[in-house]
Structure formats: C-alpha cells, structure tokens
C-alpha cells in the first residue's frame, strides 16, 4: 500500500495494484476568494500550487469523490480527468452531477461495500460540523469517509473524511480495525464552530486505536484552517508520536 499526498485532501492511494485518486482539487493557486470568517479574509485558496503536473496526477485507475464541496471536487477539475475512469460517489445526487460533467462510469460506494476489481470500498459516515453553519451558507453538509480492503493487501486502509472525531468515526474504527488511518486535521473553524478534527482529536483517535499508523492530511491549503503542518509536527514531537503520526509534504509518498 502506498499513500501519496498531492495537495489538501487530494491524494493517490496505491492499493491492490490500483492507483486511486481521491478528491482531486486541481485548481491553480489563488483560484477562490478568501472567506470572510478566516483569520485573513483576503487570503485566497488554494494557498499553494500543485506539486506536480496535472497530467501525472490523473494517470490513475479510479477516482473516489468523498463529497463535492469546492475544495474537494469541481467542474474545473473534472474537465482535466479522462472521462473513462470509473468514479465512486457518496450518493446518487452527486453521482448524477458527475455524470453531467462527462464521466461515463459513475458508481456509488456504499455502507454495505462496493466491489472494484479486488478491492472492497466501504462508505463510512462523517459529521462535518454544526448544522447551523451549513444551513447559513446553504451548502449540503453530507461528507463521507471510506475503507479499502483486499485479499491482495495485508493492511486495511481508512480515510475518515471531512469530519469531527465523533461516534461515527469511533464506530468505524471498532468495526474495521484499520491499520492505516487518514485524518483531515486542519481544524477548520467557522463562526458556528469547528468543522474538522484538530490535534487533540487526532491524539484521541490514536489512543483509541494505538496500533494504527495515522496520516495527517488536508493541511496548509484552506483559509479557515487553524492547524498547519508546522503545528502538527511540533505536537507530534512534543508527544513523542513520530512513529505513529506522519505529516507528508505535498508530493511525498508513504509506504505501508
């Protein structure tokens, strides 16, 4: 199993011989305007350019879209990806939108598990923060995590998705007992509260499943972040968690 951090939540997982691209946010640096509730409302996003050419990023076998917020998947990004690649979507509403963008093989990944070649992709629930925030900005709240299992891989992979550390994540840890866990850990803050995990929640997750290797992702790109790679590295060092928690740079590949 290999995990390559591309940028933000965009990653490539090599699992059972397949390269799977997750949440390809492929816009150039500074495409989106700042958020009024960010620490710096004038800071645009993405904050950094992609670490490699788009042509390299999209050379994959499949695509997983955990949800369709602007920092995860957009029509611009869709236009850069070959339309024959199978796409796995969290629900039929989003699958239909992806089909409208030209993809001709769009499937759902579900709680009961969806087969893709030798891999089972299982959807897990997320809690992306206060309902009041999503109601106020009229944005769909639903997001998903996912689990990858295969007889060709010794380890189980779990990406918790855009979520706080709440019961649905704890339940997934108990049910799937993953060996590798990705957390979106920038502790995004809104006027209504936090919408993503922070450092203390990552530590709680580690305490609940101490054997698992943890990857901190979704860092350094979105303007309402309150935790950055530098903070995470400092926290990991202070708590002596270097053997447990990895904080890959953009473009970096980890192997498990």
N, C-alpha and C positions, 0 to 999 in steps of 0.2 A: 504494500500500500504506500502510495506517495501522496503528499499534500503540497500543492504549490500555491502560495499566496500571490495573487495577482494585484488586486487593489480593493480596499474596502471589503465587502462581502463576496467579491468576485474571486473565486478560487478554482483550481483544477484538481480533481481527485482522480488518481490512477488506481483503479480497484478492479481486481479480477481481469486484468488485461485491457480494461476500457478506460479511456480518458473522458471524464465527466466534468463539464463546465457548469459552475453554479453562479447564478445571479450576475450575469455579465453586464456590468455598468461600464460602458465603453466610451462614454462621452469624453471630450477633451477637458483638460483643466479649466476651471472657472466658467463652465457652461451655465451653471444655475446660480441665480441671485442669492444673496445672503438671507438668512432667516431673522425676522425681527426680534425673536427671543434668544438668539445666540449671543454668546459673550461678545463677539464682534459682528454686529449685524451687516457690516459691509464685506465680510469675508465670503467669497463665492466658493462653490464646490463643483466638481471635486477639487480638493486642495492641491493635488499633485497629478502629474501626467501618468499614463500607464507606463509600466517598467519595460515594456517590450512592444513590438509592432502588433497591431490587432490581428494581422494575418497569422501570426504564430499562436495567439490566444485561441482563435476559433478553429484550430486544427484538432478537433475533438470528435468523440463518437456519440455523445449525448449531452443534453442540456437539462438541468433542473432549475426551475424558477420557483423560489420559495414563496414569493409574493411580488406584487407589481407596484410597490412604492417607487418614487422617481429615482431613488438611489440604489435600486436593485435591477430593474429591467425596464427599458423604454423602447419606443418605436425606432429611435435613432440606433440603438444597439442592435435591435432585431434586424435592421437593414444591413448590418455588417456580417451576419452569420448565415452560412449556407442553409437554405430552406429545407433540404432533405434530412437534416439532422433530427432525430427524434427528440421531442421536448416533453418533459414531465412537469405538469402544472398541479397546483394545490386544489383547484376546483374547476367546475365546468365553465363558470363565468369568465375566469381568466384564460382558460383554455380556448374559449371562443375568440377572445381578443387576440391571442397569439396566432390563431388560425387566420384572422383577418390581416395580420401582418405578413402572411405568406407562407407560414410553416405548414407542411402537408402531413406531418406525422406527430400529432399532439395528443398525449395521453395523460391520464390522471395518476398521480401516486397517492395511495390511499392508506388508511389506518390498518387495513387488512393485508397490506403488502402488494406490491406490483412487480411482476417479473420483467426484467430486462436482461436478456441473454442469461448469464449465470448469476446474476445479481438480483436480490430482492430489495426493492426500495420501499420503505415503510414511512408513511407520514406520521409526524408527531405534532401535538398541539403546542401553541405558543400563547403567552399573554404579553402583548406588545405595549402594555401600559394603560393609563387611565382612559376609560371610555370617553370622558368629558373632553379630552384633547382631540380625539379623532372626530367626535361629533362637532366640535367647534370649527375644525378645519374641513369638515365634510369629506373625510377620507376613510376608506374601508380599513378597518383595524386588522382583519384576519391576516396572520402570517403562519408559516409552517416551519418546523424542523424536519429532519429525515434521518433514517437509519439505513445503512448499507450492510448487507450480509451476503456471503457467498461461500459455497464449499471450496472455492479456489483461494480463499483468504482465511488465514488463521484468526485474524482480528475483526472485531465489529466496530464500525465507524458510526458516530452520531454527531450530527450538526444540530445544535439546539435552536438555531434560527434567531429571529428578532424577538427577544423575549426577556422578561424578568426571571429571576430564579424563584419560581413558584411551584405549586404542586404538580402541574402538568409536566414540568421538566424533571422533577424528582421521581414522578411515576415512570417516566421514560427510562431514567437511569436504573430503576429497580427492574423494570420489565426486560430491558435489552442488555443490561450489564456491559456497556460498551468498553472497549479498550482504548479508543481514541475519541476525544470529545472536543468539538469546536464550539467556542463561545463568542458571540458578538458582544464585545466587552468595552465599548466606548462610553457607557453610562450616559447615553443621550438624555438631555434634560429639556423639559418643556415647562411652560407656566403652570401646568397641571400636575407635574411630577415627572419622574424618570420613566423612560420607555425601553431601556436596555440595561443589561447587567453592568455592575461596577466591580471594583476589585474585591470588596468584601464578599460579594455574592460568588465570585469565582473561587474564593477561598472556601466558602461554604460548600460549593459543589465538589471541590477536591476532598474535603473532609467526609462527604457523603459517599464518594467512590474513590478511595485513595489509590487503588491500583491503576487507575486510568491516566493516560497522558492527555494533557489539556493543551489546546492551541488557542491563543487569544487572537481574534481576527476583528474585522470591521473597525479598524483603528486609523486615526490621523487623516480622515477624508471629509467627514461631515461636520458642519459648523456648530451644531448644538452638542458636540462631544464635550465631556468634562474629564475624560480619562484618555491618555495618549500612550504611545509605545514607551516613551520615557518614564511615565508614571508607573506603567506596568512592570518595566524592567527593575525599577527601584523597589517596588513592592515585592517582586519575586526574590530579589537579592536579600532584602531585609527579613523575609520569612523563610529563607533557605529552601526555596521551591524550584531551584534551577533544573533539577532532574525531572520535574513534573510538568511545569508550565513553559511552553515555548511561545515566543513572540516573533514570528517570522517577518522579515522585511518584505516589501513588495518585490516579487520576482524570485524569492527564496523558496527552495523545495526541502521538505522534511520527509524522511522515510521511516516507516514503522514495520 
